[in-house]
Amino acid sequence: MDKVATTSNKILVRRGFKFPPYLLLLFPAVSFMLIMYGYPFLSSVARSFLDSQGKLSFANYAKTWDLYLKDIGFTFAVTIFSTVVTAVLAILLAVYLRFRNSFLSRVLGVLYKLPIFIPFVVVAQMMRSFLAPHGVLNLTLANLELLLVVFVFLVIIGPMVSLFIWSVAMRWYWPHTLPQEVGLDYWKQALGLQKSLAIGAVSIVPAFLLSLLIAVIVVCIAMLVAIPAGYALAKYKIPFGPFILFLFLMPNAFPQQPVFVNLLRIFTRIRLAGTVPAVILVHILVGLVFGVWITSAAFKAIPPHLEEAARSVGAGKLRTFYRITLPLAAPGLLASAVFVFITSLDEFTGTFFVGLPFVNTLPMTLYSSSGYNMQFASVIAIILLMPSIFFMALIQKILKAEYVGGMG
């Protein structure tokens, strides 16, 4: 990895200029972020100050203030309230997990991580089924007994139970507590085992295979640019290093819709909108934060004296990297790849903006079916949930605490 950088460095030193090797390592990832996020983001900001005639104006802001002031206030109120409640619950949970070592603490230690791996579209479908007239919430409140047990059940397990019940419910009418008829017809239809227009469901196999293909390609490309960038950020003293890390965080820290709208405009001009390559680029943009941040933390967690010991016995930088650094960082790199894979598999917003109407991934199928078919949407949500739970268990085994600590 350092070989090309070293060769370029020697050539430039002869000309009186010392080329920092980390620039070559950072160039692919940073360039991608500047092109795919920096330019659309700045473009959306600049266009917000242009009126319909293309002149500089605050008319758009004034119109937004007049039409959406209540919506903006409501959004901020919900955000502040949820942040305060989350912070209080997180502190209480952290204190409990820190000072108690019991079966309940171990169970909670696993369960509180689960939402990280669950797609937002799956969460939405879980809450739709959970809050429905026949959902677990209403059924449980009608037979309330043990308050604490019920609370834990409702918050953590209830939405998943609702998904499962709805996925096998053939007929379920009020005021029946449970479905009058259960069956696997929606599962068979979704998995392509039968074809019937009567239940309003289709096979999800093509969408699932396309989602897997996109996710695999995204992981390969994202890790190819994330590993050099993570290594450079961990092993070199880079000017504005925190700012570079923040650059990768921006797609997940700020609203994505304005950037995706501008990307759609750009992709439309170059005839890339509505294609799989466009969706892949957007998925890389969203998932690269996990690739760079976790990779950087993994390399940073390796004690420097191990690499120094290898070099002291004659190993070069390249040999030290492949024989010492890379094997020690492998669990963190695997965890990074898993997060990128899950992010791509579950990505909805970017696919919606740049992929419609020709790219139909599994989250898109879930979104389109959730408005008219609760059972079919629940089946898709469970299928999307399965890899998330599997990878959560895998991450639980391989992701060390110092990797997470290094991400901050």
N, C-alpha and C positions, 0 to 999 in steps of 0.2 A: 504493500500500500504506500509505503514511503519511498519506493524506488523511483517512480516517475518524478515525484516531488524533489527528491535528492538530485536527480539528473538535471532538472530544470534549474535548481538552485545553483549548481556548479556553473552552468552556462552563464547565468545572470551575475554570479559573483565575479566572473572574469570581466564582465562589462561594468563592474563597479556598483552593482545593485544586488542586494540580498533578497531573494524572493521568499516570503514566508511560506513554508510548506503547507500550512493549514488552509491557504487560499484555494489550492487545487482540491482539497478534500471537501471544502464547504461549497465550492462553486456550483455543482449540479443541484444540490438541495435548495440553496438560497436563490439561485436563478429561477428555479421552478416556482418558488413561493412568490417572488417578485412579479413574475409574468402572470401566474394563475390567480394570485390574490392581491398583490400590491397594486397592479395596474387597474383591475376592475374595481377595487375598493376606492382608490383615489378618483377614478372615473365617476363612480356613483356619487361621491362627495361633490365633485365639480359640477356634475349635471344637476344636482339639487339646487344650485344657485342660478340656473338658467330658466327663463320663462319660455312661453310657447314661441316667442320670436327669436329665441337664442340669445337674449340679452341678459346681463347680470342683474339679478333681482332676488328679493326675499319673498316673492309672491308665493312660492311653493310652501315655504315655512308658515306664512300667514294663513294660507288656505288649510294647511294641516292643523294649525292651532285652532282655527274656527270649527273645523269639522270633527276633529278627533281628540279634542282636549279631554273629554270625559274618558275616552278609551285609554289615552296615555296615562291619565291619573289612576285609572283602575289597574292598569298594568303595573305601574310603580307600586301601588298599594299592595297588590297580590305578591309582587316580588319581595318587597320589604318584609311583609308579614311571614311569608314562607321562609325567608332567609333567617329571620329571628327565631322562628319555631325550630327550624332545622339546626341552627347553631346550639340552641338550648338542649335539644334532644341529643345532638352529637356529643356535647360536653358530658352530659349525664351518662350516655352509653360508654364513652371513652373512659370515664372514671370507674364505672362498674367493671369494664373489661380489664382495666389496669390492676384493680385490687381484688378481683374475684377470679378464682380458677375452679369453675364448676361445670357441670354438663350444660347448664343453661347458657353460661358465658361462652362456651365453645360453639354452641348452636347459633347464638346471636352473632358471634364473630364470623361465621360463614354467611348467615342470612343477610347481614347488612351490606355485604359486597355484591349480592346478587343483582340489585338494580343497575349496577355499572354495565352488566353484560346483557341486559334486556333491551331490545330495540324500543324506541319511542312509540312506533306504530303498534307494537305488541302491548305496551303499557296502556295505550289508549283503548285497545280492544279488551284488555283485561278489566279496565275500569268500566267500560260500557256494559260488559256482561256482569260485573260485580254490582253495579248500581241499578241494573235493570229490575223491573217488577218481580221477576223470578230469580234475581241474583242472590248471592250468598248473604249480602248485607241485610236485605229485607227479611230473608228467611231466618237469619240468626236473631235479628232484633225481635222477631215475633216470638222467639222461644229463648229469651235472655235469661241466663242462670249465673254462670261464673264470669264475673265482669273481666277479671284480668286475663283469663284464658281466652275469652271471647275477643278481647281487644287485640292480643297478639295474633290470634287466628285471623281476624278480619284484616289487619294491616299487612300481614306477611303472606299468609297461606290462602286467605279468602279469594283474592282475584284469580289465583291459579286454579282453585277448585271450581270457580265459576266458568273458567274457560273449558275445563274438562267436561263439566255437566252440559254446557251448551253444545259442545262438539258431538255429543252422542244423543242429543234430544231431537227426536223426530216430531213429537207433538208435545206442546207444553202450554197449557192455557190456565189463566187465573180461574179459581183461587187455589189450584193444586200446588202443593209444596214441592213436589218433584215431577219430572216429566211423565206424562201418561204413557209415552212410548219412546223407547230408546233403540238405537241401532247404529250401525257403522256405515250407513249409506253415504254420508258426507265424506268420511275418510276414504272409502273406496273410490268415490268420484274424484277426490282431490289427488289421490295416488294413481289415477289412471286405470284402476281395476274394473271400472264399469262406466258406461256412458248413459246418462239419463237427463233429459231436459226438465223433468218434473220437479227436481229439488233445487234448480237454479244454481248449480255448481259446475265448475269445469276442472279439468286436470291442471295441476300446478307443476307437473314434472318439467315442462319446458322452461317455465320461469325459474324454478329451483336450480336447474342445471345452468341456466344463464347466470344466475346470481353466484353460483359456485365458480364458474369460469372467470367472471369479472373479479371476484375476490382473490382468486389465486394469482391472476395477472397483477392485480394491485399490490399484493404482498411482495411479489418478486421485484417489481419496479421500485416500490417504496423502500424496501430494505436495501436495494442496491444503492440508492442515494442516501439513505438514512445512516447506514453503518459508517461510511467515511465521515459524514458530518458529525455524528455522535462521537466518533473517535477524536476528531479535531477539537470539539468543544470540551471534551473530558481531559485531553492530554496536553493541550497547548494553552498558553495565556493569550487569549484572543481579545483585541480591543472591541468593546461593545458586545462581548459575549452574551450577557444577559439580554440585550436587545435582540440578538439573533435568535435566542431561545424564545423570546416573546413573539417574534415574527411567526414562528411555527405554531404558537398557541392561538394567534389571532383568529383563524377560521372557526375555532370553537369558543372563543371568548366574546366575539361580537356577533350581531345578527348576520346570518348567512344569506338571507333572501336578496338584499341589494346586490351582493357580489354575484350570486347565481344569475340574477336578471341581466347583469352586464356581461357575464360570461355567455349567456344565451345569445345576446346581441352580437358578441364577437364570433361565436361558433356559427351563427346563422350566416354571417358575412363570408366565412371560409367554408361553408357547407359542411360543417361538422355537427350541427345540432341534430338531435334525434338519432344519433349513432352510438354504438358501443364504445368506440374510442373516446368520445366526449364524456360518457359516463365514467369511464376508467380514469380519465384525468381529474374529474371532480372528486372521485373517491380517493385518489392519491392525495389530493389537496386536503381533504378532511382527515385522513388517517395518518398523514405524515407527522403530526404532532406526537403521536404515540411512538412512531418509528424513531424519531430523533431524540425525544426526551428520555424514553426508557433505555434506548441504546446508550445515550450519553451517561445516564446514571449507572448502567452496567459496567461501562469502561472505567468510570470514576471510582467504582467500588473496589477495583483491583488494586491491591497494595503496590505502590511503585517499586518497593525493594525487590519484588519477584522479577520484574522486568530488568532491573539493574543487575540482579544476580545473573541472569541469563547473558546479558551483554558483557559482564565481567569475565565470563569464561569463553568469550569469542563469538557469541551469536550476534549477527547483524540485526538491524531494526526490523527488516522484513521477516527474518527467521524467528525473532522474538515475538513478533505479532502473531504469526501462524502457529507457533508451538506453545506459547505461554498465554498471551493476551486473549486471543480468540477462543481457546477452549475454556478459559476461566469465565469469559463473558457470555458463553453460549446459552446458559439458562436465561439470562436477561434478554439476549437477542431473540430467543424463542418466545419469551413472553411478549416482547415488542411485536413480533410477527403475528402472534395470536390476536393481540389488540387491533392491529391493522386489519386482519382478516375479518374479525367480528364487526368492526366499523364499516367495512365495505359490504359485508353480507347484509347488514341491517340499515344501510344508508337509504333514506327516503327523499329528503328535501332536494338534494342535488340531482338525484335521478329524475325527480318530478319536473324540475325546471329545464334540464338540458336533454333528457332522454325521451320525454313524451313527443309523439304518441307511439313511437316505434320500438322503444326499449322497455320491455315489461319484466321487471325483476319481481322477486317474491314479495318484498315490502309494498311494491306498487299494486300487486294483486290483492294483498290484504287491505290496502286503502280503498281500492275500488269496490271490494265486496263488503266492507264493513257497514256501508250505508243501507244495504238491502237484505243481507243474509247473515244473521248472527251466527248460525251454526257453521257455515262455511268459513267465515272470518275467524271463528274460534279454532277451527282445525288448522288454518294457516298460521295463526299465532302460536299454537303449540309446536308446530313444525319449526318455526323460527326460534322458538324458545329452547329447543333441544340442544342445538350446537352451543348456544350461550351457556347453558348449565354445564355441558361437558367441558367447555374451555375454561369455565370458572373453576371447576375442580382441578383442571390441569394447572392453571395459574396458581392456585392455592398451594400446589406442590413445588413449583419451580421459581415463583417470584419471591425473592428475598426482601427483607425489610429495608436493607440498605439501598436497593434499587428504587423503591418508592421514596425513601428519604432523599436520595440524590436528585429526584425529579424536582424538588422544591428549590 
